[in-house]
Amino acid sequence: MLTHLNATPAKPRRVVVMGGGGFIAGAIVDALRRDRIETLALGRPSLDLLAPAAAERLKQQLQPSDTLVFASALAPCRNLPMLLDNLRMADGVCTALRAAPVNHVIYVSSDAVYKDSSRPISESDCAEPASYHGAMHLAREIALRSEFAGPLAIVRPTLVYGVKDPHNGYGPNRFRRLASAGGEIVLFGEGEERRDHVHVEDVAELVRLITLHRSIGIVNAVSGEVVSFRELAEFIAADFGLGIPLRTTVRSGPMPHNGYRPFAGSAAIAAFPGFRFASWREGLAKVHAQQKAQRT
């Protein structure tokens, strides 16, 4: 749940976004700048959090009145070396914050911190990760709570999609690229897994609102609806209108999350009454329109 330290929205003097060149961080930078909020985007090569002097370089950039958005990670975190590198990055941020505290910190985490459940997951559920990715984000959350004494907000997005996604992960982002190229969409099994998906611009807007209200606490960035990967693929294929074929495959292992990962309505809706997450149909239609605009 979120608590607002600013009773009414107030723009901070400046927002520093770590990972500013990344997919989610880049969308956050865009949302803040559209609102004419002074924003400093930091990322490689200007500031590499794995470099030996990263903490010192970050400390020199920070001002006491800043809001710091920490949205930089090596993701998805798949193994122990990646986990350790991600913790080194967090150590650099925490070291800089100890030496140069700021006015507000927002950490972009992940829904992977929650264990699987057959009932809708909410912010009140315990964080019990079962993957390197979830363990990495939970460890970073704990580090920030322990090392930073000021106001802290933690945003936990579920599967994020958008036109600029660089990862080509299984789901809307890969399906859209395959359909755009006129290729077939390959599903794992029958595509029967049901998951929640959130548009990257909704994550960015949520971070903008948290910034304005100087909010603290934990909030999930989730649409609150589940959809099968087959439905997503069929919707995307129909969007392109090219008779894109779908091909099912034989699974080589169990379905992730037992094939079902629902979320309760996000606390963001209660915290920001004028805000809502796009449905997956609305979000994918928007992505398709953006992609068409890019081509023309």
N, C-alpha and C positions, 0 to 999 in steps of 0.2 A: 504494500500500500504506500501511497505517497502523501507527504505532508508539505504544504507550501509555506516557505519562509517569507515569500512576498505575497501579501494578501491580494495585490493587484499586479498585473504583469509589468515588469520593469526590465529594460534592456541593460545587460551588463556593459561595462566599458569595453570589454574585449573578450572574445572566446578563442581559446587556443585548442585546436583539434589535432590530436596525435593520430597519425595514419591518414592525413588529409588527402592523399592520392588514392586511397583504397575505395572499394565499392560503397560500403556503408558510410565511411567517413566522408567521402566525396559528396554523397547526397546530403549529409549533414551540413557541410560547408556551403553547398548551394542554397539550402533552406535558410541558413542564417544570413547569408549575403543578400538573398531576396528581401529579407526583412531589414536590410540596411544595418545589420549588426556587425561591428568591426570583428573580423575573423582572421586569425593567423593559422594557416594550415601547415603542419609540420610532418614530414615523412622523409623517406629515403629519396634522394641522396642527402638532402639538407640536414636531416637528423636521423641517423640509424641507431635505433635503441639497442642494437647488439654491439655497437662500437665501444671501445674501452672508455672513452670520455663522454658517453651519452648523457649520464646524469648531470655532469658539470655543464654541458652545452644546453641541456634543457633548463637547468636552474637559471642560467643567464638569460633565458628567454622569458621566464615567468615574472609576472607582476602581482602584487598582493590583491589587486582588484579583479584579477582574471577568473573566468570560468574555464576549467580544463576538461575537455572531452577526450577520454582515453578510448580510442576505437581502433587501436593498432594491434594486430596479432598475426602470427603465422597460422593460417587456418585453411582447412580443418586440421586440427592437431591429431595426428594419426599414430605417433609412436613416442617413445621415451625421449629421444634427442630433441624432437620438436617441443615436447612438454618443457624440457629444461631450458630451451632457448626462449620460450614464451615467458617463463618465470624470470629469466635474466632481464627480459624487457621490462617486466613489471617491477623488478628490483630497481632498475634505473629510474623509472617514474617515481617510485616511493622515495628513493634517495633524494631526488630533486625536490619533492614536495616537503620532505623534512627540513631541507635547507631553505626553501622558498615557498612557504604555504600560500595557497590561493584562496579565493573567496568561495569557490564551489567546485566540486569534482563530479563528473558524470562518467560512469564506466559502462561501456557497451559489452555486455556479457553474452550469454546464450541460454536457450531453454534446455540445453544438454545437461545443465546442472541438476535437473529433476530426474528422478527414477521413472520408469515406465509405470503406467497406471491405466486401468480400464475405465476409470471415471475421469471427468475433466480436471485437469491440473490448474491450480491457482497459485497466486503469490504466497498464500499461507502454507503451501506444502513445503516439507523439508527438502533441502538440496541434498540429494544422494546420487551423485553421478556414477554411471557405469561405463564410461568411456574416457579415453585420454583427453578428448576435447572438453567434456564436461568437467573433468578433474582440473584441467588447466584453468578454465574460467572460474571455478569455485575457489581455487587457490589464489587467484588474482583478486577476487572479491575480498577474501579474508585478509590478504596482505594490505589492501587499501583501507579496510576498516581498522586494521591494527596500526598502520603507519601514518594515516592521515586523520587528524582530530577534527577537521572541519566538516561542513555539510557535504554529504555524499549521496548520490542517486545511482541506482543500478538498474539498467535496462536489459531485459532478457528476451531477445527476439527469437522466434521460431525460424523455420526455413524462409529465407529472404530471397525474393526474386526481383528482377528489374532489367531494363534494357542494357545497362552497362556492366552487368555481372561478368567477371573475368574467369570464373571457376569452371563453368560448363558442367556443373554438378547435375546428377540425375534429377529430373523434375522440370519445372517450367522453363528454366533457362536453357537446358540442353534441348528440350523438345522444340522450343521456338527456333533455335539455330538450325536444327535438322529440317524442320518444316520450311524455313526460309530458303534453304539450299535445295529443296525439292526431294530430299532423301526420306527414307522410311524412319519412323520413330520406333525404337526398340524398347520394349517394356521388360522389366524384371518380372518373371512369372506372368500372371495375367494382368499385372498392374493393379492388383486389388488392395494394396496398402492404402490406408487412409491417413492423411496428415493435414496439419494446419500450415498455411502459407501466408506470408505477409509481404506487402509491397514495400520496397526500400524507401520510397518517398513517405510512407506512413511512419516508418521508423524514424526518419529524419525529422518529420513534423513533431513527433512525440518528444524527441530530444530538444527541439526548439522551444516547445511549451515548458518543458522542465527547466530549461535555461531561464526563460522569462520569469517563472514563478520561484526560481531557486528552490526547487523541490528536493526533498530527501526521501529515502526509502527505496523499495523494490517495486518494479512494474514490469509485467510481461508485455512484449510487443507481439500480439497474436490476433488473428481475425476472429477467433472463437468458433470457426466452422471447419469441419474436416471434409476432405474430398479425396477420392481415389486418384492414383496416378493415371489410371486409364481414362477417367473423366477429363482430367487436365489435358491429356494427349489428344483426345477426341475434340475438345473445345479448340485447342490450338490448331489442329489440322483443319478444322472447319473454317477457322479464321482466315487461313491462307487460300482456301477454296481451290486447291490444286489436286484434290484426290490423294492426299498424302497417306500412304499405307501405314498401318500399325502392325508390328510383329511381336508376338509373345515369345517367351523363352522358358526353358526349364530352369528352375532355381537350383543353385548349387549349395544353398544353406538356408537357415531359417530367415523369415522376414524380420527386418529391424523393428524394434519396439513392438514385437508381436503383431505387427500389421496395423496397429491403431494407436494414435497418440493425440487425444483430444485435449483442448484447453478451455477452461471457463472464460467467460468474458473478462477482458483485461481490466485491472484497476484503473487504467488510463481513462476509461469512459466515465468513471465516477469522479476522478480527479479533474478532468477537463470536459465538462458537459457538452461543449460545442464540437468536440472531436469524435471521430469514429474511424475505424479501420475499413478499408475497401474490402468488399467480398472478393473471392478469387475470380469470379467472372468480371467484375468491374476492373480489378487490377490487371488481369491479362488483356482485357480490351484496351486499357490505357497503354500497356507495353506495346501492343500491336500497332496502335496509332503512332506511338513515338518512333517505332522502327520504320514505319512507312514514311514518316516525316524526314527521318535521317536519309533514307534512300532518295528522296526527291529534293 
